[in-house]
Amino acid sequence: MPRVVDHEERRAGFVTASWDVIAEEGLGAATLRRVASAAGVTTGALTHYFCDREALLVEALRAAHFAAGARMRRAVAAARSDRARLSAVLEEALPFDAARLREWRVWLAFWGEAVGNPRLRRENEERVAEWRDLLEALVAPLVAGAATSGAASAELLSLVDGLGLRLALAPRATLAREQAAARSVIDRAVMRLSRLEAVPGRADEPESSEHIAGDAK
């Protein structure tokens, strides 16, 4: 009896293989043949799911963002205060373990490629806009006014980008120390935001996280 193929699982396996190739060898190495080899299948099996290399790369970028978003939704659901939700999401956004380190290396490769590839650039712009919206939703309960919320979330976005880049490129010998330093920077940023601009009675009160969890795509 022929084996039943789970097409979603097979598609996800190709995406994971593309992440591995990109993270270890760079985006230029992520040809259909190389990714198929990493997945242990023929190139023909891969093209059954992705018509060309660009389609695979767009899916790989999108899936990396969605994987991060799924972790963030879980972090938001588990946190009990506005401040804790923001801290948890910032923690999930940074490469503090092997999976997140791979994601960051994938993103870095895509950012370089997106400069000359309109389709990848549009995909990246959509995902960054979602990330910015999530940060603004998390920051808003902690600060007074939409203008302050926008400025504070933009600052945190830049902070995460800078720390993520530093950690993604850090030598293995110093990575643990740099990760600890990055956690301290994030903790201080959240505490400073809450202490200087908090709305009285909001920052530490448990509240429903449904409206924020829905934004963590």
N, C-alpha and C positions, 0 to 999 in steps of 0.2 A: 504494500500500500504506500503510495507517495507521501512523503513527509509534508505536513502542512507548514507553509512559510508564513511567519508573522511579519508582514511587510513593514509595519511601523517599527518593529524591533530591528529589522534589517536596515532600514533607513537610518535609524538612530546609531546603529553600529558603524555605518559609513561616516556619519558626522563625527563620532568619537575618534575614528581612525584619522580623519582629517585634522582634528585637534592635535593628536599626538604628533603627526608629521609636521604641522605648522610650528608647534611649540618647540620641537627638537631640531628642526632643520630649516625653518623659515617658510614664508608663504610661497616663494619661488619653487620650492621642492614639492609643493602640494599639487602635483599633476594627477590626472585621473589614474594613470598607471601606478604611480607611487602609492596613492591612497588605497587603491584596490589591493595592492600587494600587502600593505599594512593591515588591511581588513581580512586578508587570507582568501581573496576571491579573484576572479578574472576581471579585467577592465569591462568586459561586456556585461557582467553582473552589476557593476556599479552604474553603467550608463542606462540600465533599465530603470533606475530611480532618479538619476540626474543627467539631463540631456547634454550638459557640457560642464567644464570646470567652473565657470562663473556661477552657475546655478548651485553647485556644491558649496562654493565659497560663501555665497549669500546665506545659504542654509546654515553653514557652520557658524557664521557670525551671529545670526539670529538665535540659534540654539544656545550659544554661549551666554548671550544676554538673558535668555529665558531661564536658563539654569540658575543664574545668579538671582533672578527675580523670584524663583520658587523658594530659594533659601531665605530671601528677604521676607517673603510672605510668612514663612514659618517663624522667623525671628520676631516679626511684628505681632503675630498671634500670641507668642509666649511672653512678651514683655508686659509689664503692669503699669507703666507710666509713660508720659510723653517723652521724657528724657531718656528712659530706658529703651524706648522704641527707636529713637534716633541713634543712640549708641549702638544698638544691636545691628541696625541696617548698615551703619558705617563699618562696623566690624566685618560684616558679610561682604562688603564691597572690596575689601583689601585682601591681598594674597598672603593669608596667614596659614595656609596649608597647601598640600600638593595640588589639589583640585583647583583651588583659586589661583595658584601660581601659574598653572597651565592656562587658565582662562586669560590671565593678564598677558601672558606671552602671545597668545592668539590675538588678543585685541591690539597689542602693539604692532604685530605683523600686519593686521588689517588697516590700521591707521596709516601706515606708510603706503600701502597699496591704494587706499581710497583717494589719495591725492590725484591720481591719474585715471581713476575708474569711477565714472558718474554713478553707476548702479550701486557699487559698494559705498560710495559717499552718501547717497540717499538713505541706504539702509542704516548706516552708522548714525546719520543725523536723526532718524526716527527713534532709534534706541536711546541716544543721548537725551533727546527731548523727554522720553518717558522717565529716564533716571532723574532729570532735573525736576520734573513734575512731582515725583515721589519725594525728593528731598524737600521741596517747598511745602508739601503737605505735612511732612514730619516736623519741619522747623516752625510752621505757622503757630501752633499752640504755645510755643516757647517765647515768642517775641511779640512786640506790639506793632501792628500795622503791616499792610501788604508790602510796602516798599522795604521795610526792614527785613521782612521774611525773604523777599527776593534777593536782597544783598547778602544776607546771611547764608542762604542756600548756595548762592554763586561762590561764596568764599569756601564753603565746605566742598563743593564740587571740585574746585581748583586744588584744594588740599588733598582730596582723595586721589586725583589724577597724579599729582606730584609724588605722593607717597607710594602709590601703586607702581609708577614708573621706576622709582628708586628700588623698590623691593624686587620687581621683576628682573632687574638687571644686576642685583646684588650678588657678589660671589658667594658660593655655598658656605665658605668658612665664616663669613660675617652675617649670614642671613638671619640667624636667630636673634642676634643682637640688634640688627636693624628692625626686625619685626617688633621687638619689645619697645624700641624707641618710637616706632610708628604708633603703637597702641597708646603710649603716653601722650603723644601729640594729639591724637584724636580725643582722648579723655579730657585733656586740658581745653580743647576747642569747644567741646560740648558743655563743660562746666562753665567756661567763660560766657558762652552764649546764654545759658540758663541764669547765671548770676547777674549779668549786666542788663539783660533785656527781657527777663521772664515776666509773664503775666501773672500776677499774684493768684495763688490758689490753683494754678493749672499744671505746673511742671511735674509735680509728683503725684497727682491724683490719678488713680486707676480709672480708665475709661474704655469704651468700646473701640476696638481697633479695626472694625469692619471697613470703615471708609478709607483707611490708609492701606489695609491689606489688598483692597481691590485695585490700588494703583501700582502695586509692586509687580509689574509684568515680567 
